[in-house]
Amino acid sequence: MSKGGKAVSSKKILVVDDQFGIRVLLKELLEQDGYSIYQAANGPGALQIVQDERPDLIILDVKIPGMDGLEILRHIRDIDPAVKVIMMTAYGELDLVREADELGVVAHFTKPFDIEVLRQVIRDQLS
């Protein structure tokens, strides 16, 4: 089956970011690549989607009001230790990157990021 000439994937990606524009951009671009995209603006919403949908990959912002990305990541690991996670931050703080690496993230990007590099990392992780 194809969609607009591209293979349709059954892979699910969850985008967790409090910035609406980032979520919409990633949703539109990644749907073009054939992925099913879920979105959450906060930790509780993200954790509910992880529980219900079991995404194959999660793109997770580090700085989210209320429950930061590392706290969300620790809860995600309790629900699904094997899910692939890509962290994003506008801050580049080394201690956060180190802790995220210890929690098993597959990649991290600093905003603004190169969308084509991100798409390639996603393809590599989900192939």
N, C-alpha and C positions, 0 to 999 in steps of 0.2 A: 504494500500500500504506500502511496506517496502523497505528499501535500506540497503543492507548488514546486514539484520537481525534486524535492528533498525527501529522503526516507523518513517515515514517521517512526519515532522512537516511543517506546513505552516508558522511558526513563522519566522520573519525576524529580524536579528541582524545587527546593524551597528557598525563596529570597527573603531574608530577614534584615530590614533596614527601616529606621524611623523616617527616612527621607522618601516621600512619595515619588519624587522624580526618578530616583535611582531604581526603585521597585518597578515603575512603569517601563523605564528604559530596558532594564534587564529582562522583564517579562516579554516585551515586544521582540527583542533581538533573539532571545533563547527559544521562543515559540517558533521563530523562523527556522531555527535549527531542528525543529521537530520534538522538542521536549514539552512535557506538561509542567506548567509553572504554577506554584502556589506562592502566596505572599503573606507576610506578617510584618506588622509595624512595631511589635513589642514581644517580650519574652513569653508571657502566657499564651499569646496567640500562636507563636512559633512552636511551643511545646505541644500544644493541642494538635497542630498539624502533623508534627513528628509522630505523635501517638496514633493518630487516626489514619494517616496516609503513608507513613513509612517512606519518605523520599529517599532517592538514591544518592542525592548530593544536596548539601545545604550551603548557600552563600550567606555568610553571617557577618554583620557589621559589629565591630568591637564596642562602639559607643552608642548605646541605646538607653534612653531614659528609663529609670525604674529598675531594670535588671540588665546589667551590662553583658556584652557578648560572651565574656569568659564564664560568667555565671550561667548563662543560657547553655553554653557549650558543655559545662559540667552536667547539667540536667539532661541534655541530649545524649550524652554518653551513658547515663543511667538507663535511658529508654532504648537506645540502639547504639551499642559500643562500636559497631562496624561502619556506620554511615560516614560517607566522605564529607568533609567540611572544608570550605575555603573561607578564610577570614579576610575582612576588609576593614581598613581603618583610615581615617583622615589624619591620624596622629603618629604613626611610625614609632611608637614607644617600644624600646627593645625588651623591657620586662614583660609586656603584654604579648609580644611576638614569641618570646621564649616559653611563656606559660602555655600559649596556644599550641606551640609545637609539642610540648610535653603531653598535651591532651589529644595529640594525634591529628592535627589539621594537615591536609595534603598540600596546601599552598596558602600564601597570604599576599594581599595586594594593598598598596597605599593609594588612597584617593588623591587626585584623579588617577584612574588606572587606564591602561590600554585595553579597550574592549576586545580587540582581536586576540590579544595574548590570553585574556580571560577565557574567551570562547575555546581557544586551543587547549588550555588546561582542562576545561570541562570535557571536551571531546576525549582527551587522553584518559581522564579519570573514568569516564562512562563507557569506554569502548571495550 
